[in-house]
């Protein structure tokens, strides 16, 4: 019995010591696949009974993010809970949703950044900062574009047959006529 126990313990010790080998295996670089020559590809294609072509199609994967959710953006940041040109929810709690678009005036635009901002002035002469996807107007419109002197607000209207039609409205900065007439200080003449 002692001999069996001794043999088993010796076998287990050798098995565990073999598993704990501390020398790392040498790294082997993968062999680069050899590009088949045109004659080899032609010979293989004609051997199979097919037509030989010098330029075989190569598959290239291209990712198209259109219509997909951004995984790094919270669901609360996505306007109207969806993607694309879906109609916005008519219930808007932002302060500019109580006015019609005709009542609002565009005061200024800061467009030198990747995320441009604009300022809309309400009828009570209070300025509100807006960005893309901000909600504006009684119809629940959404700011879809901000350029150097205009913004585009897209409102959605539902027709009697159930289709949803977008209506794009441009709001531009009104030019001040007093600022257009400037004086050239070197020549003391009005410049137009």
C-alpha positions as CSV (number, residue, x, y, z in Angstrom):
1,X,0.0,0.0,0.0
2,X,2.8,2.4,0.8
3,X,4.5,1.7,-2.5
4,X,1.3,2.6,-4.4
5,X,0.8,5.8,-2.4
6,X,4.5,6.7,-3.0
7,X,4.2,6.0,-6.7
8,X,1.0,8.1,-7.1
9,X,2.5,11.1,-5.2
10,X,5.7,10.9,-7.3
11,X,3.6,10.8,-10.5
12,X,1.4,13.8,-9.4
13,X,4.5,15.8,-8.4
14,X,6.1,15.2,-11.8
15,X,2.8,16.1,-13.6
16,X,2.4,19.4,-11.7
17,X,6.1,20.3,-12.2
18,X,5.8,19.7,-15.9
19,X,2.7,21.9,-16.2
20,X,4.4,24.8,-14.5
21,X,7.2,25.2,-17.1
22,X,8.4,28.8,-16.7
23,X,10.3,29.1,-20.0
24,X,8.2,30.8,-22.6
25,X,7.7,29.2,-25.9
26,X,9.7,30.9,-28.7
27,X,7.6,33.4,-30.7
28,X,7.1,32.3,-34.3
29,X,6.3,34.9,-36.8
30,X,3.5,33.9,-39.1
31,X,4.7,33.1,-42.6
32,X,3.6,35.7,-45.2
33,X,1.3,34.2,-47.8
34,X,2.9,34.1,-51.2
35,X,1.0,36.0,-53.8
36,X,0.2,33.7,-56.7
37,X,1.7,34.8,-59.9
38,X,-0.6,35.5,-62.9
39,X,0.5,32.4,-64.6
40,X,-0.2,30.2,-61.6
41,X,-3.7,31.8,-61.1
42,X,-4.4,31.4,-64.8
43,X,-3.3,27.8,-64.8
44,X,-5.4,27.1,-61.7
45,X,-8.5,28.7,-63.3
46,X,-8.1,26.9,-66.6
47,X,-7.5,23.6,-64.7
48,X,-10.9,24.0,-63.0
49,X,-12.5,24.7,-66.3
50,X,-13.1,28.4,-65.5
51,X,-12.0,31.5,-67.4
52,X,-8.7,32.9,-66.3
53,X,-8.8,36.5,-65.1
54,X,-5.8,38.5,-64.1
55,X,-7.6,40.8,-61.6
56,X,-9.6,38.6,-59.3
57,X,-12.2,40.5,-57.1
58,X,-11.0,41.5,-53.7
59,X,-13.5,42.0,-51.0
60,X,-13.2,45.3,-49.1
61,X,-15.5,46.0,-46.2
62,X,-16.9,49.5,-45.9
63,X,-18.8,50.7,-42.8
64,X,-21.8,52.9,-43.4
65,X,-23.0,54.6,-40.2
66,X,-26.2,56.1,-41.7
67,X,-29.3,55.0,-39.8
68,X,-27.3,53.3,-37.0
69,X,-27.3,54.3,-33.4
70,X,-24.1,56.0,-32.0
71,X,-23.0,53.6,-29.2
72,X,-21.2,56.4,-27.4
73,X,-24.2,58.7,-27.2
74,X,-26.8,58.3,-24.4
75,X,-30.4,57.6,-25.4
76,X,-31.5,60.8,-23.7
77,X,-29.3,62.8,-26.1
78,X,-31.0,61.4,-29.2
79,X,-33.8,63.8,-30.2
80,X,-37.3,62.3,-30.3
81,X,-35.9,58.9,-29.3
82,X,-35.0,57.8,-32.9
83,X,-32.8,58.3,-35.8
84,X,-33.1,59.8,-39.3
85,X,-36.0,61.9,-40.6
86,X,-38.6,60.8,-38.2
87,X,-41.2,63.2,-37.1
88,X,-40.4,65.0,-33.8
89,X,-42.7,64.7,-30.8
90,X,-45.1,67.6,-30.8
91,X,-44.8,68.1,-27.0
92,X,-41.8,70.4,-26.5
93,X,-40.7,71.7,-23.1
94,X,-38.0,74.0,-24.4
95,X,-38.5,77.8,-23.9
96,X,-38.5,78.5,-27.7
97,X,-41.4,76.1,-28.3
98,X,-44.0,78.6,-27.2
99,X,-43.3,81.0,-30.1
100,X,-44.0,80.7,-33.8
101,X,-41.0,80.8,-36.1
102,X,-42.0,84.1,-37.5
103,X,-41.8,85.7,-34.0
104,X,-38.2,84.6,-33.5
105,X,-35.2,86.4,-35.0
106,X,-31.7,85.2,-35.5
107,X,-29.2,87.5,-33.8
108,X,-25.9,85.9,-34.4
109,X,-24.0,82.7,-35.4
110,X,-20.7,81.3,-34.2
111,X,-19.8,78.8,-37.0
112,X,-16.0,78.4,-36.8
113,X,-16.3,75.2,-34.8
114,X,-17.4,71.6,-35.5
115,X,-20.5,72.3,-33.4
116,X,-21.8,75.7,-34.4
117,X,-24.1,77.7,-32.1
118,X,-26.6,80.4,-32.8
119,X,-28.6,82.9,-30.8
120,X,-32.3,83.4,-31.3
121,X,-34.1,86.3,-29.8
122,X,-37.7,85.8,-28.6
123,X,-40.3,88.6,-28.8
124,X,-39.6,89.5,-25.1
125,X,-36.0,90.4,-26.2
126,X,-34.4,87.5,-24.4
127,X,-31.7,85.6,-26.3
128,X,-31.6,81.8,-26.3
129,X,-28.5,79.8,-27.4
130,X,-29.4,76.9,-29.8
131,X,-27.4,74.1,-31.4
132,X,-28.2,71.4,-34.0
133,X,-31.1,69.3,-32.9
134,X,-32.5,72.0,-30.6
135,X,-36.3,72.2,-30.6
136,X,-37.8,75.5,-31.9
137,X,-41.3,76.7,-32.7
138,X,-44.9,75.7,-31.9
139,X,-44.8,72.9,-34.4
140,X,-41.9,71.1,-32.6
141,X,-39.4,71.9,-35.3
142,X,-35.8,70.8,-35.0
143,X,-32.7,72.8,-36.0
144,X,-31.1,70.7,-38.7
145,X,-28.3,73.0,-40.0
146,X,-26.4,76.1,-38.9
147,X,-24.4,78.0,-41.5
148,X,-22.5,81.3,-41.2
149,X,-25.5,83.5,-41.3
150,X,-28.6,81.3,-41.4
151,X,-30.2,78.3,-39.6
152,X,-32.5,75.7,-41.0
153,X,-35.4,74.6,-38.9
154,X,-37.2,71.4,-40.1
155,X,-40.9,71.1,-39.1
156,X,-42.9,67.9,-39.7
157,X,-46.5,68.0,-40.8
158,X,-48.9,65.1,-41.2
159,X,-51.1,65.0,-44.2
160,X,-54.7,63.7,-44.0
161,X,-53.6,60.5,-45.7
162,X,-51.1,59.8,-42.9
163,X,-47.9,60.7,-44.6
164,X,-45.4,62.9,-42.7
165,X,-43.9,65.7,-44.8
166,X,-40.8,67.8,-43.7
167,X,-41.0,71.6,-44.1
168,X,-37.6,73.4,-44.0
169,X,-37.7,77.0,-42.9
170,X,-34.6,79.3,-43.1
171,X,-34.0,81.9,-40.4
172,X,-31.3,84.4,-41.4
173,X,-29.5,87.2,-39.7
174,X,-31.2,90.5,-40.5
175,X,-28.6,93.0,-41.9
176,X,-28.5,96.3,-40.0
177,X,-28.6,99.2,-42.5
178,X,-26.8,101.5,-40.2
179,X,-23.8,99.1,-40.1
180,X,-23.7,98.9,-43.9
181,X,-22.7,102.5,-44.3
182,X,-19.2,102.7,-42.9
183,X,-16.7,105.4,-43.0
184,X,-13.2,105.0,-44.4
185,X,-11.1,106.8,-41.8
186,X,-8.0,107.3,-44.0
187,X,-9.9,109.0,-46.8
188,X,-12.8,110.4,-44.7
189,X,-15.3,109.1,-47.2
190,X,-18.4,106.8,-46.8
191,X,-17.8,103.3,-48.1
192,X,-20.6,101.1,-49.4
